[in-house]
């Protein structure tokens, strides 16, 4: 045999052997990963895995031990979007199955297994049924998919994660809980879909299996009886009243707290503060919150620092920013009233202050010793009221109140923009109603990213752009001129 042929055979056999070994190694790794459910999500926003809130709910279902069955029916065969819809449903079921041991899922061909659909009472294509024991939630196609655009630009968006997350909340709650929103004083409207309304906050609560209802203490009062908060109220939201509450309304709120009521109070700069807030030891000084660390390019949007509390624990770990705008400062009374325990939730950095007016630099407020109040400054508190020690009656559960010095952060404009706004306020509501076990990051963080810069950072960037870069151009030009002259 010729030496060249022998060399070719030797190289070829080595290459073949190495290829087979690599293929065998890949198959082995794949088999181990599939058997042990190894998953890696390297995307920046974690888009290839379930949201943290859903993973947390699945963990709770695993701890409960009762089997949850997910049955998804395919889309109508022959339709343009059928393949996409079926693939999206299949991928979601696989991800849920990989995450949970309590969930049993299956994808049923609606056309071929009509008897299965009829037995379950399902009449529409692309329907998902969530069951646990006698509890059942049907998710219809319109809740799983949404058409976008028209004509050639028409596409279908998959909303299955949010819909399934809401369904899991329903089967985990024995009954719907009512959250009332106070009205009659110019409060933010939960039905307002504009950027200044808080319909996004309402929708987030509804996904958590809360019924959000308006409450006018005066107009909704029973004739001949004083105003009162309904007995079925899990919590009451007071969102930036523009006019002062009447004395009989203050009495109604005090009576609500006396029986262990739960309140979320959103304040704003220069607007009336419900008397109840001061009675639990929370004060709102004059001025508004400023900080050298803020969301660029806004000078009145300080970047809050999360304080240790169950509401903020997961947000702090995930480093999600709750966006506030032109917030009012808050202070805890020292000493606190009897039976009142106060915990800070949001605070400025050490460079924060309460601005009371004065000089401006390029349109931005400056900290002026002797005029402004040095920080750090609190912007939100969680208050626990101990039964039998002052405000709450001895035979009642503890009362809970969350007070935030900014109401803009629940409006649609900031609620959707802020990476941590939804998680902060949904967690606040969960804590208020005693659903502490479900505290977690809500949904997926927004992909909108804001740059937090100090005044020093901005000054450095300004000088780099205005001085250093032009200087580099001049130096480079001089170098080119000198090199050509020397030839």
N, C-alpha and C positions, 0 to 999 in steps of 0.2 A: 504493500500500500504506500502510495506516495506521501512524502512528508507534508505537503500542503493539504492533501485531503485529510490526513490524520489530524492536522492542526484545526481544520474546519470542523471536523466531527467533535473534537475535544471542546472547542469553544461553543459549538452549538449545543452539545449535551450539557455543558455547564450552565449556559443561559437557560435552557429548558428546565433544568433542575431548580435553579434559582427562582424562575417564574412560578413553578409548581409550589415551591416552599412559600413564596409570598402569597399566592392564592390561598393555600391551606391556612396560613396565618390569619389572613383577612376573614376567611370563613370561621375560624376558631374564635376570633375576637367578636365577630358578629353574633355567633351562637351564644357566647358568654354574656354579651350585652343584652341580647334578647331575653335570655333566661333570667338574668338578674335585674332586668329593667333599668339598665344604665342609660341615662339621658343627659345630654349636654346642650345647653342653649347659649350660643355665642353671639346672638344678636344684641345690639345695643339696648333695645327697649324690652328685651325679654318676650318678643312677639311669638316665639316658637314654643312657648309653654303656657300653661294655664295661669291666669292672674293669681296673685298672692291671696286675695280674698277667697277665691274659689278653692284654692288648695287648702286654706285654713278650714273652710267648711267641710271639705272632704275628710280632713283629719278628724274633725269632730264627729262626722258620721261613722268613721272607722272606730272611734272610741265608743260610740253608742252601740255598735255591733249589729244593729238591725240592717238587713239587706235592702239596698235601694236598687230598683230596676229601671234602667233607661231603655226605652224601646223607640227607635226612630224609624219612620217609614219613608221610603224613597220618594223622589220627585217623579212627576209624570214622564214616562218614557216618550222619547221623540221630541220633547221640548228643547229649545236651544240651550237653556241653562241647566238642564237635567244633570249633566255630568258634573258641573261645578257644584251644584247643591248636594248631590250624593257624596262627592268626595269630601266636601266640607263637613257633612254630618259624620262620615266615617272617621275622619281625622279627629274630630272632637270626641267621639266615643272612645277612640283608642287612647287619647291623652287622658281622659277621665279614668279609664280602666287601668292605665299604668300608674295613676296617682293614688288610687283608692282600692282597698281590698273589700270594702263593703258594697261596691257598685258592681252590678252585673248589667252589661249593655249588649244590645244587638241591633243590627240594621236589617229591617224587614222589607222585602220587595213588595210594594203595595199592590202591583198588578198581579204578581204570581201567587201571593198569599192573602187573597181577599178575605178568606175565612178568619185569619188571624186578626185582620183589621176590624172585621165585623164583630168578632168576639170581644174586642176591646172597645167597641163603640167609636172607632175612628173612621171618619168618612172623607177626610181630605188628604191629599198628597202632602209629603214633606212635613208631617206632624211628629212631634216628639212627646212621649208620655213618660212622666216621672212618677214612680210609685214607691211608697214605703208603707207596708201594711195596708191599712184602709185609706191612707192619705194618697191623694193623686192630684197631679197638676198636668194639664195638657198645654203644650206650647205649639201654637199654630204656625203655619208657614209664614204669615205676614209678620210674626214676631221673630222668626229665625232669619229671614232674608228681606232686604229692602232694595228696590230698584232705584238706580241713579242715572240721570241723564235721559236723553231721548234719541231715537233714531240710531245712527251708527255709533253714537257715543254712549249708548245705553249699557249699563253694567249692573251687576248684582253684588251687593255687599252682604257679608255673612255676619249676623248679629247673635249667633247661637251661644257664644260664651256669656254675654250679658243676660240673655233670656234664661239660660240654664242656671246661672248664678241666682237670679231672682226666684226661679222655681225651687232651688235648694233652700232658699230662705223661707219660702212658704211651707215646705214640708218639715222644716226644723222648728217652726213656730206653731203652737197649738191653736192660736187664734190671731186675727189681725188686731193690731193695737192702733189707737187713734192718737194722732199728734195734732193738736189744735194750734192755729196761728192767729194771734190777736189782731183784730182790725178795728177801725173806727177812729184812729189817730194818725192816719197818713203813713201807716207801716208799709214795708215792701210787700208787694202783692205776689203770693206764690203762684197765681194763675197767669201772671204777666210773662209772656214769652220774649219780650224785648230784653236788651242787654241789662237794663236797670231792674228787671224783675228777678224772681228767684224760682222760676219754674224748673231749672236744672236741679236745684236743691230738693224741691218737691219730688221730682222723678227719682232722684237717688234714694230718698226715703221710701218711696213706693216700691222700689226694687227690693228693699229690705223688709217688705211686708207690713209697712205702716200705712194707715189711711190718714191723709192730710186734709183737715177740715178747717174752714175759717170759723172764728168765734168773735162775735161782738157782744161783750159782757152786758151792755146796756140794752141793745135792741133785741138780743136773744133771750133776755131774762123772762122768766115766767111772771105774768101779771100778778101783782100783789106780793111778790117775793123779791128779796134782794138779789143782785147779780151773783152768780157763782160759776166756777169752772165745772163742767160736766163730770159726773162720777166715772165715766169711762175714759177719761183723759189719761193717757200714758205719760204725756209731757205737753207743755205749752211753750210755744215760741213767741217771744216778744221782739220783733225785728224793727228796730229804729222808729219808735213812735215820734212823730214830729210835733205833737201837742201833748200837754200833760194829761195824765190819767186822772179821772175824777176820784174823789175820796172813796166812793162806794166801790170803784174798781180796784183801788189799792186794798180795800178790805177783802175783796173776793180773792185777790192773789195771796194775801196773807193767810186767809182761811185754807187755800189750796196747799200752801207750804206746811201749814199746821198739821195736815193729815198725811204728810210725807210726799207732797207733790214734787214734780220735777220741772225745772224751768231752764230754757235757753234764752238769754237776754243779749241782744245785739245793740250796742250803743254807737253814738257818733259824736264828733266834735260839735259843741255848741247847741245840741238838741237836749230836750228834757230827759232827766234820768228818773226812772220809776223809783218811788220812795222805798220800795221793797229792796232795791239793790243796796242802799245805804244801811238798811236794817240788818243785813247779813254781813256787814263789815267791808263792803267794797266801795271805794271812793273814786270819783273821776275828777282829777285836778283840771285846771284850765290849761289850754295849749294843745298841741298835737305832737305826735311822736316823730322824731327824726333820728337818723343814724348815719354815720360815715360809711357803714357797710349797707348798701342798698342795691335794688334791682335797677341796673342801667337800662334806659337813660332817665328813669323817674327819680326825682329827689325826695319824694314823700312815700316811697315804698321800702321801708326797712326790711332786711332779711331776718325773720324771727329766729331766735334760738329756742329750741324745744327744751322745756324743763321736765324733770323726771315725773311721769304720771302714766297710768295705764292708757290714757287717751293718746299720748304722744310717743309711746315706746316704739312702736313699729315704724312710725314716720321718722323718728330719729335714726333708727338703724338703717332705713333705706335712704336717708338724707334727702327726703322730699321737702321742698320749700312750700310753705303755706303763704300765699301772697295776700298782703294787706295793703290798703291804700288810705293815706291820710288818717291814720288811726288815732283814736283818743287814748291818752294814758290812763292807766288804772293803778290804784294803790290799795293795799290791804290795811285795814284799820289796826292799830297797835295800842292796846290789846284787842283781839277779836272778841265779838260778843259771845256770851255764854253759849256753849254747845255748838260753836261754829268752827269748822276746820277748813282752812284756806290753803290751796296749792296753786302755784303759778304754772301756767301752761305755755305761754308765749312771752318772750322777753327779748329786748334788743341786745346787741353786743355791748361790751364795756364802753364803746364809743357812742352809745346812744344818749339822747337827751330829750327833755320836754321843751319844745320851742314856744316861746311866748311873744314872738315878734322881734323886730329890730332890723339890723343891717342885713343886706343880701349881697352875695358875691356871684355875679353872672346869673342872677335870677334864683339862686339857691340860698336857703337859710343857713346861717352860721351859728355855731355855739358861742354864746357871749356870756362869760362868767359874770355873775351879779344880776343878770336878767333872766337867762334860761336856767332850767333845773338839770343838774348833772344826772346822768343815768348810771347803770342800766335801768330801763323802764319796762314795766310789765304791761302787756296788752291783752291778756286773757287769764282768767282764774277759774278753777274748779272748786266749788264750795260744797262741803258735806255738813249736813245739819243733824246733830245727834238727838235722838228722841229723848224727851223728858228733861232736857237741859236748857230750855228757853223757848225756842220757836216751834219745834215739833212736839206734839203731844206724846206722852209716855207710851201709849198703846198703839202707836203707829210706826211704820218703817221709817228709816232715815230719809230726810229730804236731800235732794241734790240739785245744784244750780251751776250752770256754766255761764259766765259773763265774759263777753268779748267786746273790746273797745273799738270794733270796726264792723259795720254792717255791709260795706261794699263787697267784702270777701265772700258773701253768699249770693251776690247778684250773678247772673249768668255770665257776664263779661269776665269776672275774675274766677268764678267757680270752675269754668271750663279751662281757663288759662293756667291757673295755679296747679302745679303738679301735686301738691298735698292738700288742696282745699277740700276736695270731696272726702278724702280719708279722714281729715281732721274733724269735719262736721258730722259725718256719719258715725265716726267713733264717739264723738261727743254725745250724740243721741243714744247710741248703744249703751254708753256708760250711764247716762241719765236714767234710762229705763231699767237699769240693772242687768243688761245683757253683756256683762263684762267678758264672758268667755268667747264672744265673737269679735272682739277688738282685733283689727288687722288692717292692712293696707287695702283700700277699696279700688277694684278695677285695675286698669293699666294707667301708669303715669302718662300725662300728656307728653307728646313729642316736642312741644314748644319748650325751648330752653332759654332762660334769661341769664345774663351775665351779671354777677354780683361784684361790684367794684367799690373800692374806697376812693375818697377824694385824691389820695396820693397816687393810686393806680391811674386814675383819670389824668392827673397832671403828667405822669410819666408818659402815658400814651400820647398826650397832646404834644409834648416836647419831642418825642420820637418822630411824630408825623410832621411837625412844623420846622424842626431844626435838624435832627440827625439825618433823616433821609435826604433832604436837599443837600446837606453837607457831604454826604457820601457820593451824591451825583457830581458835585463840584470836584471832589477829590479824584473820582474816576475819570472825569473829563480832563483834569490837569495831568493825570498819569498818561492818558492817551496822547495828549498834546506833546508832553515831554518825550515820549517814546518816538513819535514821528519826527520831532525836531532833531533828535539825535541821530537819525539815519543819514 
